[in-house]
Amino acid sequence: MNFAVIGSGGREHSICYKLKQSTRIKKLICIPGNGGTQNIAKNIVEDISDFNAIYKIIKSENIDIVIVGPEQPLVEGLVDYLNKKKTRVFGPNKFSSQLEGSKAFMKNLCKNNNIPTASFGVFDKFDGASNFIQNLKVPIVVKADGLAAGKGVFICKTKEDALIKAKEILEGKFKSSNKVIIEEFLYGEELSYFIIVDENSYNFFGTAQDHKRVGEGDIGLNTGGMGAFSPAPFLTNKLEDKIKKKIIEPTLKAMKNLGEPYKGFLYVGLMIKDGEPYLIEYNIRMGDPECQVLMMRLETDLVEIIDCATRNKLSNLEIKWSEKKSITIVLCAKGYPSNYIRNSEIKNLEKIKLDKNNQIFHASTYKKDNKFYSNGGRVLNITSSSKNLIEARNKSLINIKKIDWVDGFFRKDIAWRAIDNK
């Protein structure tokens, strides 16, 4: 089969890596791809918001199935566009993409269907937001309604800070947002639970935990993700049953009742408090960097999985996972998540032996004259698998030491809570 993967990050590189392992794959293209994907797929540089241009590439390359990696083209309606063109595409449509594209939509869905989540208010005027903030205990969570590249969530330690952040959002700090969501802060353990969904059923698609804060010990600014590990260490059968019955199944039923059944990957961001799951957020695609560790542990043919999902045949498929633990450490450009360095050369990547337990997934790189360069932001995902998390992390750290890149930095403590609590 001929596959196209839309996107240019570490998530898309890891998806390409897994697809490439299938005996069923004939052609693999990545639009636009990065310095790493070009080693396993044909990169075609195009603006992924130009749907017509994307469709022309898909037709000229005789693509059978398209996988849409990032949230932006999903929220903008790429799946709807390709469906009208009779192209097989994996991902949710524009309406369903509101589960991530509008936090207000998601929170109201929870309210209307008794799905456990933090108490909240949605406001488009500052006075309402201000009154709500005054009645909450600190810390207070302030969120932009629309997409904000992982940077639209603020955990405010004072009411003054919450008021400032709410005002900034309502005054247009994020182009996608004219509403602000104010939430109570939930204490507990975070868990990322993934499923893959077709019109008739859903399958478990792994667990992971990521680290959003830029600094070691989970301090500092929020980022798109500084690293992740899989599986999550504290998921029990009892907790998993609660997640399915209280959160996932009511959500999928609600979407069907709205006449828009959800299809695609669904990332369920949870807070576990006293053994009970609360929904923090939905992402309408694989997480990044969680996808990287999940692709290392996935044993079932990804081509087979996506083929079944696009034909509504997931119920016939058993998805198998390795017992190994996997960790990815994100190597970022200095200055991230604020102003960061671009266009600096990354040396010695060839010194790392890549195999089923060690991979480098590129995120923001390009190749020129046989040399790799950074595009800034989150640049490389140094990913390893082993029998335990300590060994997996040590492997990744050893591999990072082999890389010569003076403009990069990383967190050495990925999975610290899971490791320290053993």
C-alpha positions in Angstrom: 0.0 0.0 0.0 1.0 3.6 -0.6 0.9 5.9 2.5 1.2 9.6 3.0 1.9 11.1 6.5 1.1 14.7 7.0 3.4 16.7 9.4 7.0 17.4 10.2 7.6 16.5 13.8 8.9 13.7 16.0 5.4 12.2 16.0 5.3 12.0 12.2 8.9 10.6 12.0 8.0 7.8 14.5 4.8 7.0 12.6 6.8 6.7 9.4 9.4 4.5 11.2 6.6 2.1 12.2 4.9 2.1 8.9 8.2 1.4 7.1 8.6 -1.9 9.1 5.5 -3.3 7.4 5.8 -5.8 4.5 2.6 -4.3 3.1 4.2 -0.8 2.5 5.1 0.0 -1.1 5.5 3.7 -1.0 5.8 6.1 1.9 5.8 9.9 1.6 5.9 12.6 4.3 4.5 16.1 3.7 6.6 18.1 4.4 8.7 15.8 6.6 12.1 16.7 8.2 15.7 15.8 8.1 15.0 12.3 9.7 12.0 11.3 7.6 13.8 11.7 4.4 15.9 8.7 5.3 12.9 6.4 5.3 10.3 8.3 3.2 10.0 10.7 0.3 9.7 14.2 1.7 7.5 16.5 -0.4 7.7 20.1 0.9 4.2 21.7 0.8 2.1 24.0 3.1 -0.1 21.5 5.0 -2.8 24.2 5.2 -3.1 24.3 1.4 -5.6 21.4 1.0 -5.8 21.6 -2.7 -2.0 21.3 -3.0 -2.0 18.3 -0.6 -4.7 16.6 -2.7 -2.7 17.0 -5.9 0.3 15.4 -4.3 -1.8 12.5 -3.0 -3.2 11.9 -6.5 0.1 12.2 -8.3 1.8 9.8 -5.9 -1.1 7.2 -6.1 -1.6 7.3 -2.3 -4.0 4.7 -0.8 -4.3 6.1 2.8 -3.4 9.5 4.3 -2.5 9.8 8.0 -2.9 13.3 9.4 -0.4 13.8 12.2 -0.8 17.4 13.7 -3.9 19.0 15.2 -4.0 22.2 13.0 -5.0 20.6 9.7 -7.5 18.4 11.5 -9.1 21.4 13.2 -9.1 23.3 9.9 -11.0 20.4 8.1 -8.4 18.5 6.0 -10.3 15.2 6.7 -13.6 16.6 5.5 -11.9 18.0 2.3 -10.2 14.6 1.5 -13.4 12.7 2.3 -15.2 14.8 -0.3 -12.5 13.8 -2.8 -13.1 10.1 -2.0 -9.6 9.8 -0.5 -9.1 7.3 2.4 -7.9 9.4 5.3 -7.3 8.6 9.0 -8.2 11.2 11.5 -11.3 13.1 12.9 -13.4 15.5 10.9 -13.6 19.2 11.6 -16.6 18.9 14.0 -15.1 16.1 16.0 -11.8 18.0 16.2 -13.4 20.5 18.4 -12.6 18.1 21.3 -9.2 19.6 21.1 -9.7 22.7 19.0 -12.2 24.2 21.5 -11.7 23.6 25.2 -15.1 25.2 25.8 -16.7 22.6 23.5 -14.9 19.8 25.4 -15.8 21.1 28.8 -19.4 21.6 27.9 -19.6 18.1 26.5 -18.3 16.8 29.9 -20.9 18.9 31.7 -23.8 17.7 29.5 -22.8 14.0 29.7 -21.7 13.8 33.4 -18.1 13.1 32.5 -15.8 13.8 35.5 -13.6 16.9 35.0 -12.4 19.9 37.0 -15.1 22.5 37.8 -14.9 25.3 35.3 -16.3 28.4 33.8 -16.1 29.7 30.2 -16.0 33.4 29.6 -15.8 35.9 26.7 -15.9 38.9 29.0 -13.3 39.8 31.6 -15.8 40.7 34.3 -17.3 37.2 34.4 -13.9 35.6 34.4 -12.8 38.0 37.2 -15.8 37.1 39.4 -15.2 33.4 38.9 -11.5 33.7 39.7 -12.3 35.5 43.0 -14.4 32.5 44.2 -11.7 29.8 43.5 -8.8 28.6 45.7 -5.3 28.9 44.3 -3.6 27.5 42.3 -6.0 28.4 39.4 -5.8 27.0 35.9 -6.4 29.5 33.1 -6.7 28.1 29.5 -7.1 29.7 26.1 -10.1 28.2 24.3 -8.4 27.3 20.9 -5.1 25.7 19.8 -2.0 27.3 21.2 0.8 24.8 20.4 0.9 23.6 24.0 1.4 27.1 25.4 -2.1 28.2 26.2 -2.4 26.6 29.7 -1.4 28.6 32.8 -1.2 27.3 36.3 -1.5 30.5 38.4 -0.3 30.5 42.0 -2.1 33.8 42.8 -5.4 35.3 41.9 -3.6 38.4 40.5 -1.7 36.2 38.1 -4.9 34.4 37.0 -6.5 37.8 36.3 -3.5 38.9 34.2 -3.5 35.7 32.1 -7.3 35.7 31.6 -7.1 39.3 30.4 -4.2 38.5 28.0 -6.2 35.7 26.5 -9.4 37.8 26.1 -7.3 40.6 24.5 -6.1 38.2 21.8 -2.8 36.7 23.0 -3.7 33.6 21.0 -5.3 34.2 17.6 -7.4 31.0 17.9 -9.1 32.2 21.2 -11.7 34.7 22.0 -12.8 32.8 25.1 -11.0 31.9 28.3 -11.6 28.8 30.5 -11.0 29.1 34.2 -10.7 25.8 36.1 -10.1 24.5 39.6 -6.7 22.9 40.0 -6.8 19.1 40.4 -4.1 17.4 42.5 -3.1 13.9 41.6 -1.1 11.8 39.1 -1.2 12.6 35.4 -1.8 9.8 32.9 -2.0 9.8 29.1 -4.3 7.1 27.8 -4.6 6.5 24.1 -7.3 4.8 22.0 -7.9 4.3 18.3 -11.5 4.7 17.1 -13.6 3.8 14.1 -17.3 4.2 13.6 -18.1 0.9 15.4 -15.6 0.4 18.1 -12.4 1.5 19.8 -9.2 -0.2 20.8 -6.7 0.6 23.6 -3.6 2.2 22.1 -1.2 2.4 25.0 -0.4 4.6 28.0 2.3 7.1 28.6 3.3 10.1 30.8 5.0 13.2 29.5 6.8 16.1 31.1 5.5 19.5 30.0 7.7 21.8 32.1 11.0 23.0 30.7 13.0 22.5 33.9 14.1 19.4 35.8 11.9 18.5 38.7 8.9 19.7 36.5 9.5 23.5 37.1 9.5 26.4 34.7 7.5 27.3 31.6 5.1 24.9 29.9 6.3 23.4 26.7 5.0 21.0 24.0 6.8 18.2 25.9 10.3 17.7 27.1 10.2 13.9 27.2 7.9 10.9 27.8 7.8 7.3 29.0 5.6 4.3 28.4 3.8 2.5 29.9 2.3 4.5 32.7 3.3 2.7 35.9 0.1 2.9 38.0 -2.7 1.8 35.6 -4.7 -1.0 37.1 -7.5 -3.0 35.6 -9.9 -1.3 38.0 -8.7 2.2 37.1 -8.8 1.3 33.3 -12.4 0.2 33.6 -13.3 3.5 35.2 -11.6 5.4 32.5 -13.5 3.5 29.8 -16.9 3.6 31.5 -16.9 7.1 33.0 -14.9 9.1 30.3 -14.2 7.4 27.0 -17.5 5.6 26.3 -19.8 8.5 27.3 -17.7 10.8 25.0 -17.9 8.5 22.0 -21.6 8.0 22.6 -22.1 11.8 22.9 -20.3 12.4 19.6 -22.5 9.8 17.9 -25.6 11.4 19.3 -24.5 14.7 17.8 -24.4 12.9 14.5 -20.6 13.1 14.2 -19.0 9.8 15.3 -15.4 10.2 16.3 -12.8 8.5 14.1 -9.0 8.5 14.6 -6.5 8.5 17.4 -7.8 10.0 20.7 -5.4 11.1 23.4 -7.1 11.1 26.8 -5.3 13.4 29.2 -6.3 12.4 32.8 -5.7 13.4 36.4 -6.0 10.4 38.8 -7.1 11.6 42.2 -7.9 9.1 45.0 -8.2 6.3 42.4 -10.7 8.3 40.3 -10.1 9.6 36.8 -10.8 13.2 35.8 -10.6 14.4 32.2 -8.1 17.2 31.8 -8.0 17.4 28.0 -8.6 15.6 24.8 -6.1 15.6 21.9 -7.4 14.5 18.6 -4.2 12.9 17.4 -1.2 11.1 18.9 0.7 13.0 21.5 4.2 14.3 20.8 6.5 13.1 22.4 4.2 10.2 23.6 3.8 8.8 20.1 7.6 8.2 19.9 7.6 5.8 22.9 4.4 4.1 21.9 5.8 3.4 18.4 8.8 1.7 20.0 6.5 -0.6 22.0 3.9 -1.3 19.3 4.2 -4.9 18.0 1.2 -5.1 15.6 1.7 -3.9 12.0 0.7 -0.2 11.9 -0.3 -0.5 8.3 -2.8 -3.3 9.3 -4.1 -1.1 12.1 -4.7 2.0 10.0 -6.2 -0.1 7.2 -8.7 -1.7 9.6 -9.5 1.6 11.2 -10.3 3.3 7.8 -12.6 0.4 6.9 -14.3 0.3 10.3 -12.9 -3.1 11.1 -11.0 -2.4 14.3 -13.1 -4.8 16.3 -11.5 -7.7 14.4 -8.0 -6.7 15.4 -5.9 -7.5 18.5 -3.2 -4.9 19.0 -0.1 -6.2 20.8 2.5 -4.3 22.8 6.0 -5.1 24.0 6.6 -5.6 27.7 9.6 -3.3 27.5 9.7 0.2 28.9 10.4 3.1 26.6 11.7 6.6 27.2 12.3 9.5 24.9 14.3 12.6 25.9 13.7 15.7 23.8 16.8 17.7 22.7 15.8 21.3 22.4 17.4 24.5 21.0 18.7 26.7 23.7 16.1 29.4 24.6 13.1 27.1 24.1 10.2 27.7 24.7 10.9 31.4 24.3 13.4 32.8 21.7 15.6 30.0 20.5 18.6 29.5 18.3 18.0 28.3 14.7 20.1 27.0 11.8 23.0 25.5 13.9 24.7 22.3 12.8 24.2 19.1 14.7 27.1 16.7 14.4 27.9 13.0 15.2 24.3 11.7 14.8 25.9 8.8 12.7 27.8 7.7 15.9 24.5 6.4 17.4 23.7 2.8 16.4 20.0 2.7 15.6 18.1 -0.5 16.2 14.8 -1.8 17.6 15.8 -0.5 21.1 17.5 2.8 20.1 16.1 5.4 17.7 16.5 9.1 17.0 13.2 10.7 15.9 13.8 14.1 14.3 11.4 16.9 15.0 12.8 20.2 13.8 15.7 19.4 11.6 16.7 19.8 7.9 19.5 18.3 5.9 21.8 20.3 3.6 24.9 19.2 1.9 24.7 15.9 3.9 24.8 17.8 7.2 21.9 18.1 9.7 20.8 21.5 11.0 18.3 22.6 13.7 15.2 24.6 12.8 14.8 25.4 16.5 12.3 24.5 19.2 12.1 20.8 20.0 14.7 19.3 17.6 15.4 15.6 18.3 13.8 12.8 20.3 16.5 10.4 21.7 14.4 7.3 22.3 15.3 4.0 24.0 13.7 0.8 25.2 14.8 -1.7 27.9 13.5 -4.0 30.6 13.1 -1.1 33.0 12.9 2.7 33.0 16.3 3.3 34.6 18.1 1.3 31.8 16.0 2.9 29.1 16.8 6.4 30.4 20.5 5.6 30.8 20.6 4.4 27.1 19.1 7.6 25.9 21.5 9.7 28.0 24.5 7.8 26.7 23.3 8.4 23.1 22.8 12.1 23.8 26.4 12.4 25.0 27.6 11.1 21.5 25.8 14.1 19.8 27.9 17.2 19.2 25.5 20.2 19.3 26.5 23.2 21.4 23.2 24.9 21.0 21.0 22.2 22.5 19.7 21.3 26.0 17.6 18.6 27.6 16.2 17.3 30.8 18.1 14.4 32.4 15.3 13.5 34.8 12.6 12.2 32.5 10.4 9.6 34.4 11.9 10.8 37.7 8.7 10.2 39.7 8.2 6.7 38.3 11.9 5.8 38.9 12.1 7.4 42.4 8.9 5.8 43.6 10.2 2.3 43.0 
